[in-house]
Amino acid sequence: MRSFFILMHLILDAHTDFAYNMLSFGRDYTHPVFETRQREQNTQIPTWNGTCLLGMPEYQQGNVAIILSTLFAAPIRKQTGAWDTLVYKNADEAHKLYRQQLDVYQRLANESPETFNIIRNAPELDLHLSKWQEPEKTRPPLGLIFLMEGADAIRSPEELEEWWR
């Protein structure tokens, strides 16, 4: 019940394609959004994917405590151009792309634990939310909860436990 009460004062972004955007467009969400927009200004990235909306300073300023960090790749039939490289032909390729994105999130948390926390269970959620008790005194980390968009990366029912972990 404590976690629910705390969340009422914070924002949870229910769908963020961090890893997809980092791998596809080289976006670095540790930087302010202004820097990302400047870097992409004379490129096709905003045309292909839209203008970058947030960076870490904006997430923290907006009290966004948690994002559901998607694992996303599209079937090759949905590819919209040569720039669209996170596409797959079969479950093995989807599996590889989703694992690659998990690695991106893991690397963020390992390299910047003061900036990113991976949340896998209720105790980790409580620990993460405790860091947001006084956000004006510290720059609390952004919590990452994995969200699998589509299940094409799961090649067999036996893999469910592995993906859950």
ABEGO torsion letter per residue (X at the ends): XAAAAAAAABBBBABBBAAAAAAAAGBBAABBAAAAAAAAAABAAAAAAEBBABBAAAAAAAGBABBBBBBBBBBAAABAEAABABBBABAAAAAAAAAAAAAAAAAAAAABAAABBBBABAAAAAAAAAAAABAAABBBBBBBBBBBBEAAABABAAAAAAAAX
